[in-house]
Amino acid sequence: MGNKDLRLALIMLGAPGSGKGTQGEFLEKFTGFKRYVMSDIIKKELRPGNALYDRVFKQGILLGDSEIFDLFRRYFGSEQQVIIDGIPRTLDQAYWLYGYLIKHKYDIELVYLHVDEKKLVKRVTSRFYCPKCHTLYNTLSKKSQKEGFCDHDGEKLIQREDDTEKVFKERLKTFDEVRKVILDVYKGDVIEVDGDQDIEKVSQDIMKKIILR
Ligand SMILES: [Zn+2]
């Protein structure tokens, strides 16, 4: 975007499988905004031997909000225009991030990728793979010749646990509860975009809505 004086933070929000990550990547390329993905930051920190690694893998403790905040503060470079993905995920994170960005003089826009839930379930649960040769299949767009079996070695195709209907619907339910809370905190700064379109079209919609706000 043209105005380099504008301090703008785009926060990405979308259900699992909504294409939020892909969209963030595309927006980053398209706009040149600096993008922060919380899961990438966490992965960088989880090295054998450091305290966080021991806690997560040896003691099985998930990261708490205060650890998430510490990590974010350490990595965040306060560039003029940023894209933030993977935080907030809780009510406390929603308030904390809002305050943090305001303190750093950002205009905030929460980009909510809205995707039809039924379509989402269909899309995600159609993914299968071969455990032997790792070929990916899709019962909607890339079927195997013999249903349920690999074309290359005849191995029975399986699903990632996260892609099974039961697990995926649970993840959606969890997201849905958090979503309502987050949207409430960012009320007035929410850009809702139809996520059931081509990646490029979604990006264009987001940019249009930011410019027109
Ligand atoms: Zn195979």
Residues whose N, C-alpha, C, O or C-beta is under 5 A from the ligand:
A	BS01	ZN	C130 K132 C133 H134 C150 H152 D153 E155
